[in-house]
Amino acid sequence: MSQTTSSPYDEPMPHSAPLDRTATISDVARLAGVSVPTVSRVLTGAARVSEDRRRRVDKAIAALGYRPSAAAQVLASGRSTTIAILAANTSRYGYAEAIRGVEESARAAGFAVIIVVVESERDDEVRAAADAVLRQSVAGVVVLKFDPPGVAALKALQSAIPAVALSGVPEAGVPQAVLDESEAAAALTEHLLSLGHSTVHHVRIPPSGKEDGRTTGWRLALQRHGIPTPPIEDVSWDVSTAHEIGVRLASDPAVTAIFCGNDETAMGVIRGIHDTGLNVPDDISVVGFDDHPLAPMFIPALTTARQDFAELGRHGTAQLLALLKGESPLALETVEPPLVFRESTALPSSRRR
């Protein structure tokens, strides 16, 4: 008569006793009745494991609440589960929203995110930021190419690691997600001209290069109408400079319409106009850009272009994930900013013409 032998793996897995410490891979192996290398193979997928052993390991992991070390997984599999975001600023509205979009998309795909700040476009600071990214053994990097530090950092990193840019200005040869700022800026300028304003003045935020899409769109719209472009007024990121420009522009009776590079700048300009005793939009119309959360709450509520920075971040992350899978992502993926018409624009005042 033949005899049958039973395997220890056919027996019910013992119940686990609560641990008063964080579970380790050895605890999982002990509870599952397998070796530590077997648990490692289940976690990394580095080699085939029988279905029975895989099931026992999975049950032990669930019972113990075991969370594998990301560093250990990288060492075992050679694959990083971390994405870096490199940015010159993390607190401004557009930057913070883009970072949120990247982080949410990366987390949904099973990646952790680290953020590295590049302080300026100086060579030493760009190198330090690039080194900080590369030291982390990250899978890839999303660069916020909204300013000169971002432009410089992208150049320093794109040959060393899979990299995607988030930008307002397309750049050939770089996988990127782009907000079509030029078309939206042109449409805002056209809106002001359609109200009867003879020209539109421009208050420009610091550009990432020679000229950003917001300025390009404004210039092209005026050129289409045969209107000479007025001198550009440049502000810094300090909104008080926008206030000073608002005061100065209000003193010129020829100024009836102003296109500002972002909503915070528009708010500063409007405050400057108000402080001279004039009114927006009765005396001067003002438009912004971005649709900052405070734009509809401001008095007057701002006409602007709605930039979905979080969606831009999600598009950029999708581009990077495609790169990491060995796929060929689109070199350019565009997000269209719609216009939002509110209270800050009106027909030109006869007092200002």
RAUR-V719045 format. One record per run of one state. SS is the DSSP state (H for helix, E for strand, - for the rest). FROM is the first residue (numbers start at 1). TO is the last residue. If there is no record, write none. Layout:
[[SS	FROM	TO] [SS	FROM	TO]]
This chain:
[[-	1	7] [H	8	10] [-	11	24] [H	25	32] [-	33	35] [H	36	44] [-	45	50] [H	51	64] [-	65	69] [H	70	77] [-	78	81] [E	82	87] [-	88	92] [H	93	108] [-	109	111] [E	112	117] [-	118	122] [H	123	134] [-	135	139] [E	140	145] [-	146	147] [H	148	157] [-	158	161] [E	162	167] [-	168	175] [E	176	179] [-	180	180] [H	181	194] [-	195	200] [E	201	204] [-	205	212] [H	213	224] [-	225	232] [E	233	234] [-	235	238] [H	239	250] [-	251	256] [E	257	260] [-	261	262] [H	263	275] [-	276	284] [E	285	287] [-	288	289] [E	290	290] [-	291	302] [E	303	306] [-	307	308] [H	309	324] [-	325	331] [E	332	335] [-	336	337] [E	338	340] [-	341	349] [H	350	352] [-	353	353]]
